[in-house]
Amino acid sequence: MTPPPAPTMAAESNGAAAVHGGHRRRHVLLFPLPFQGHINPMFRLAGVLHSRGFAITVFHTHFNAPDPARHPDYRFVPVPDGMSGPAPVAIEDVVVQISTLSVACEAPFRDRLAAVLEEYSRDAVACLVADTHLLPIVEVATRLSVPTLALRTGSAASFACFVAHPMLCEKGYLPVQESQRDTPVSELPPYRVRDLMYIGKDGQGVLCELLARAVAAVKSSSGLILNTFDALERQELMDIRRNLAVPVFDIGPLHKFSPAAESSLLRQDRSCLEWLDTQPPESVLYVSFGSLACMSLRDLVETAWGIAGSGVPFLWVVRPGLVRGCAHQLPEGFEVATRGRGMVVAWAPQEEVLRHRAVGGFWTHNGWNSTTESVCEGVPMLCRPYFGDQMGNARYVEHVWRVGFEVGGELERGSVEAAIRRLMADRGGAEMRARAGELKKATAECTGKGGSSCQAIDKLVMHMMSL
């Protein structure tokens, strides 16, 4: 096999000779899973580590590749992934693609990692941080004597579900039986069966394999990095530390430590911030279902008329691909019915939106990034989870932190309208907003000087330097 050409530098003429503070910098290598909800935390982590003096090299797939021009301080090394065609839409296809992609990258990553090690020298490389879903990447690094750390971009509770998945199958919680959906999972409170990760009987095998490989990646690594924090998951973190033989670093929420990174795969419409400036405090409902979740055209229509009927000002993200299987179109008459009190955009700068004084509620799919961003800004939530860990996150929002509630069942405009009014105008919503404010303060303590997350970052850096 002909060896690959040496990767090109993005910011330094000679990576091995990168200097910081008069001495040679250590390099941290990163490999994110190429989906928006995984890319963002990895680049946040890159920002934190770069600010602590590490040189950053990002290995990445061609699928959803980052733009090096947005990150001039980092080096980027593309890894062929064998992927072609449009991005998957159905969650079953996403799960299959994750497994296929990580295997396809194994051989080319080995070649490119070997070239980088030869260029930098092995001693200059502190470690590789890989997404937990990239077990083959972790295994390649281990074979080449590069210490690895695993980044889990979701909650501690969701990783506990990963670990417990074989037990959940053995005890009959999975596959999910319709008659058992509301049965409590006594081994994993506060979950019910409906809150567990499940993609249907046909997808059960591939999901089992995906979760098992993620757990294996963590157990074979030199440590687990979690984008969570003590104020949200103190007990869950204690449980994970008790059951794992590797150190655990709860360094979240990462977006509070690393300024807004240019890692969005979609172009943000910043005009919505100017529109928010014209709205009264805590009056606007922000609606966004993330970068992967899809809905039917019927659900889009019922959501639209529920929003219209509520009378509440709104900012709604209707991204390309939101409606499964067809080009989405808001119902005729919606724009006229909501003129003057709403704005629809294709994508929004979410952190800034949630931080805006005008936003009083967030209707979300409960991806972990969205959930923690809402918590950090004290914004209560309407929850409409779709897949993966989102159901479990919504369960925590409603029954543990009590800063929101789920919009369950089949969407119907009347129930949507009632849910929005409950969150934005009723006493119950005000109580949730008050509790969200308390969580915001607790988050600030974790991320402030001497807080638990700051201490965890210090420990992580020391750990990396000792590997």
N, C-alpha and C positions, 0 to 999 in steps of 0.2 A: 504494500500500500504506500502511495506517495504521501509523505507527511504534509499536513496543511500548512499554508503560509502563516507566518507569525501574525497574530492579530494586530490591527493598527491601533495606534494610540488616539484617544479622543482629547486628552488634555495635557499629557506629559510626553516629552520626547523620549524619555527613558524611564519606564516604570520602576525598574529595579533600583534606580538611583534617586527616586523621589525623596526629597529632604524636607523635614519639618522640625523647626526649632533647633537647627544645627546638627541634627542626627537623622539617620536613615529611617524613613517611615515604615511601619509594618503595613502590609496589605491585607485587607479583608475582601474575599471574593463572595459575590452574591449571585443566587440564581432564583428569581421569582417564578411562581406559576403564572402563566400569561393570561390572567383574567383580572379585570379591573379591581375587584375586591381583594385580590392577593398582591397585585402590583403596588397599590398605594401604600400598604404597611411596609413592604420591603424597601421602597424608596424613602419612606419616613425613617426607617432604621438606618439606611445609608446616610441620611442627613445627620442623624445623631452621631454615628460612628465617625463620619468625616469631621464633624466639629470637635471630636476628641482626638484628632490627629491621625487617624487611619487614612491610607490611600484606598480608594474604592474601585474595584473592577466588577462590572456587571456582565455575567453571562446571560444570554437571552435567546429565546426562540425567534424564528422569523414570524410566526403567528403572533399578532398583537405586539410587535416589536416596539420598544421605546424609541423616542427620538433623541439621539445623542446631543443634538444641538440645544436641547432644553436642559442638559446637565453637563455643562462644560468642564466641571471639575472631576468627572468620573471617566473611566475607560470602559468601553463597551466591546464585548466579544460575541459576535453572533454564532449561534449553534444551529446547524441544519436540523429541521424537525420532521421533514417528510410530509408536512401538512399542505394541503391545497384545497381550494374550494371555499365556500362561504363558512362563516362561523356557525357552530351548532346552536340550535334554538331550544329544543326540548332538553330537559334536565338529564334524561337518560343518555342522550347523545353527548352532553357535556361530560358526564362521568366517564363514558367510554373514551372520549377524546383525551381526558387527563391521563388515563392509563396508557393509551396508545402513544401519546406524545412523549411521556417520560421515558418509555422504552426506546422510542425512535431516536431520542437525543443521546442515548447512552454512549454509543461508539464515537460519534463526532465530538461529544463533550470530552471524552477521554483524550482524544488527540489534542484538542484545544487547551485543555487543562495542562497536559504534559508540556506543550509549547510555552505556556505562561510560566510554569514552574521553572523551566529551563532559563527563561528570560529573567525572571525576578530573583531566582535562587530560592530553594525551598525554605531557608531560614527567614527570608523576608516576608513570607506568607503566614499570617497568624492563623487563619482558618477560612473555611467556606461556610456561609450561611445559606441553606437551601430551604425552600418551602417543604413542609412535611409531606406533601403529595408527590415529591420527586425522589422516591427511594432509590431508583437506579443512579441518580446523580450523587446521592450520599454514598452509595456503595463504590462508585468510581473513585471519589475523593479518598475514601478510606483505603482503597487498594493502592493509591498513589501516596499514602502516608500524609494526607492533608486532614487535620482535625476538622470535624464538622459540627455545626450547631443547627438545630431545626427550628424554623419559625412557623408557629401555628398562628394564622391570622384571625382565628375565631376566639371564642371564650374558653375559659378553663372548663366550664360545665360541658361544652360541646366536645372537648377533647376527652373528658371522662366518659362520654357516650361512645366515642371511638373505641376506647379501651374496653368498655363493657359490652360492645356489640355481640361478641360470641355468647356471652351469658344471656343477653336479651333474646337471642335466637333459641338458645337451649331451654330457656324457661317459658317459651311460647309467646312472648310479647311480640316477636317478629317471626314471620311476616304479619303485618297488621290485619286483624280480623275486624270487619266493620262493627260487629256487635261489642267489641272490646275497646273501641277507640277512646272512651272516657275512663277506662280502668287506670287507676294510679299505678305508677311503676315504683313499688315500695323501695327498691334498691337504689333508685335515683330520684329522690324527691327534689323539686316539686313536679317532675314530669308525669304526664299521662301518656298512654300509648300513642295518642294522636300527635304528641310533641316530638316523637323520636324521628330520626332520619330514616326515610323510607321512600323509594321511588317505584313502588309496585312490585308484584311478584316476579314479573319478567326481568326486572332490573336488580333483584335481590342479590344474585350471585356476584355481579360486577361491583355492587356497592359494598358487599362484604369484603371483597378483595381490595377495593380502594381504601377502606378504613383500616384493614389489617396492615396494609403496606405503610400507611401513615404512622401507625403505632410502631411498626418495625423501624421506620426511619428515625423516630425519636429515641427509641431504646438503643439503637446502635450509634447514636450521636454522642457528643460531649456536653450536651445541654439542650434544654428546651426554652425557647424565647416565646413569650405569650404577650399579645397586644391587649392586655387587660390590667386591672389594678385592684388594690386591696379594698378600696371603698365599695366596689361592686361584688367582688367574689372572694372574700376572705376565707370562708369555709371551704369553698371549692379548691382554692389554691393549697390550703392545708392538706386536703385529701389527696391531691395530685402529688404533692411532695412526699406524702407518706407512702404512696404506691409506686413511685418512680425511683430508679436508682441513679438517675442523672440530675444535675442541678436544674432548677427552674427559675427563670428570670421574668418576673411580671413587670414589664417596663412601660406599660401603656398608661393612658392612651397616647400612642405615638404621635398623633397629629398635634398634640400640645407641646411636643419637644422639638419638632422639626417644622420649619415654616412651610407654607403651602408649596408642595413640589409640583413641577410640571409633568405629572404622570398620567393625566386624564387621557383616555383613548378617544373621547368625544370633545368637540370644541364647546367651551362654556359660553353661554350667552350672559354676559355681565350687565346687560341693560336692565335685567330684572332687579339689580341692586338699586338702581336709580328709581325704579318704580316703587320698591319697598320704602324708599326715603319719603314718599308722599303719603304713606299709610300710618294710621294711629298705632301706638304701642300695643303689642300683643294681640293684634286684630286679625292677622293673616294666617290662614292655614296653608302650610307648605306641603305639597303632594309629590312624592317621588318614589318609584318602585325599583330603583337601582338600575344596574347595568345589564342584568341577565334575565330577571323575572319577566314573564310574558303573561298576557291576559287575553281572553277572547274578545271579539268585537262586541258581543252582547254586554260583557262586563264593563268595557270601556264606555258604552252608551249609558248604562245604569249609573256608573260612577259620575259621568258628566252631568246627568240630570239630578243626581243627588247633591252634587256640589252646587249646581245652579239653584236648586230649591232651598238650600240651607240659608241663602242670603249672606253667607260669610265671605269676606274677601279672600282670594286664594292666589297662590303661585303654583302652577301645575307643570311638572316635567313630563312631557309626552315625547319620549325619545324614539328615534328610528328603531323599528323592530319590537316595539312594546306590544303590538297586537300580533298574536300568533297566526302565521300563514297568510297574511294579507297586508296591504298598505293601510295603515290606520287612518281614520277620518273621524273627527269629532262630529256629533250629530248636527244636522241642519237646525238652525235656530239657537244653538248653544251660545255662539258668540254674541248674538243680539241679546239673549236673556241675561248674559253676565257682563255686558259692556260697562266699563267704568269701575268694575270692582274685582277684576281678575286678570291674570296674565298667564299665557301658555308659552313655554319655551321647550326647545329640544334637549337642552342640558343646562345645568346651573352650577355655579360655584358653591357647592352645598355647605361647606363649613362657614363661609361668609353669610350665606342665607340664614342658617340656623343661629348665627351669632347676632343677627340683625334685630334691633329692638322691636320691629313691627311684627315679627313672627311669634305667634302664640301657640301653635300646635304643628305637629308633623305627622302626616299620614304616610307610613313607611312599610316596606316589605320586611323590615327588621333584619337585614344583613347586619353583621356585627359592626362594620365601620359606621353605618348609618345610626345604629342603636347607640353606640358610644358617643358619637358626635352630638346626638340629641341630648343625651344625659349630661355631657360636659357643658352644654349651654342652657340647661334647665328647661328644656322644651318638652312638654308632655306629648304622648304619642297615640295615634290610632294605628293599630297593628293589623296588617294583612299579609301574613307570611305565605310563601309559595313553596319552598323546597329547602332541603339541606338542614342547616342549623337554625333557620329562620323561625320555625315553629317553637323551638326551645327558647330562643331569644325572646319571642313574644310572650311566652309563659312567664319568664322572669320579669318582663316589663309590667305585666298585669298582676301577678300573684306574689312576687317577692319584693320588687322595688315599688310597686303600686304607683307608677307614673304614666299609666296609659291603660288601654283595653283593646281587645281584639274585635275587629269587624269580621265576624265569622259567617259561615254558611254561604248560600248563594247571594250574590250581590243583587240588591233591589233598591231602586232609587229612594223609596220611602225610608228604608232602614239606614241607607247611607246618609240621607239628610238628617235623620234623628241622631246618628252617631256623631256627626260633625257638630251639631248644636250642643250635644252633651259635653263634648270636649271643649268647645270654644266659648260657650255661653252659660252652661249650668253650674251649679254649686259643686257637683262632683268633679267637673273639669278644673275648677279653681283649686280644689283640694289636691288634685294630681299635680297641678302647676306648682303649688307650694312645696310638695314633696320633691318634685324635680329640682326646685331651687335649693333644697337641702342637699340633694345629691351633687349638685353643681359645686356647692361649697366643699363637700367632702372630696370631690375630684381635685379641686384647687389645692387642698391640703396634701394630697398624694403627689401632685406634680410640682408643688412648691419646694423651696430650698429645704433639704433635710427630710422631705416626704418619702414615702415608701417606694414610689416609682423612681425617684432620683437616686435613692440608695441602690435600687436594683440595677440601674444603668451603670453606676460606679462598679458594682460587683461584676456585671457582665464584661466591662472593659478590662478589669483586672483578670478575669477568667480567660479572656481572649489572649491577653499578653502572656499568660502562663502556659498556654497550650504548646 
